[in-house]
Amino acid sequence: MKTVWTKGLDEEHSSEMRTAFLQGTLVRERIIEIINEKINTSRKERITKDAYETPNWGFKQADACGYERAMQELISIFTV
């Protein structure tokens, strides 16, 4: 469990958060599946032929990479 879940909480709430996090395995796994689906959809859109025909291609690629990086960070937060 990442410390971001308990950062800034007092000991009682921190303990409750740890318990809730560990009990929420099914929900966390489903959230990770949803995020992975979003990553895959974004990748498919990024590599279409139409995507290369825009003059802003570099900016779109940078944005897509940033989006994927953020989604991967979320996955790491939900992973034990």
N, C-alpha and C positions, 0 to 999 in steps of 0.2 A: 504494500500500500504506500503510495506516494505521500510525502509529508504535506503536500498542498491541501489534503483533505482535513488536516487538523491544525494547520497554521493559523495562529491567532485565537484559537479556542482555549478556554480554560480546561483544566484536567478532566472535569466531569463530562463536559461536552465532547472533549477529545476522545474519551473512552466510549461514549455513546456512538460517536461517528465511526470509530474502529469496528464496533460491533455491527452497526448498520451496514457498513461497507462489506464486511465479510458475509453477512446474511443476504446481501443483494447480488449474489453470484449470477443468478439467472438473468436479472435485469441488466447487469453490467455486460454479460456475454451478448445479450441481444443488442445493446447499444453499440458494442464493437462491431457486430455484424452489419448493423445499419450504416455505421461510418464507413466500413469497408465497401459496402455497396455504393455509397456516394463517391468514394475514391475511384472505384472501377468505372462508374458512369462518367466521371470527369476525365479519366484517362482516355476512354473511348471517344469522347467529344474532341479531345485535344489532338488526336491523331487522324481525324477525318481529313480528306483531301481539301474540303472547303476551308478548313482552318488555316491552311497554308496560303490561301489567296488574299488574305487581308494585309494591308500595309502595316498594321499594328501587331503582326504575328509575334514579334519578340515580347511585347508587353503582355499579350495574352498568355504566352508560354510562362513568363515570369509570374503572372498572377496564378496560373494553374499550379505551378510548383509551390508557391506560397500557400495556396489552399490545401494542397496535399500534405505539405509539411505541418500545417495546423491540425489537420485531421489525424495525422500520425501522433502528434503530441497529445491530442485528446485520447487516442487509444492507449497511450502509455499511462495516462492518468487513471483510466478505468481498469488497467491491468494490475494484478497483485504483484 
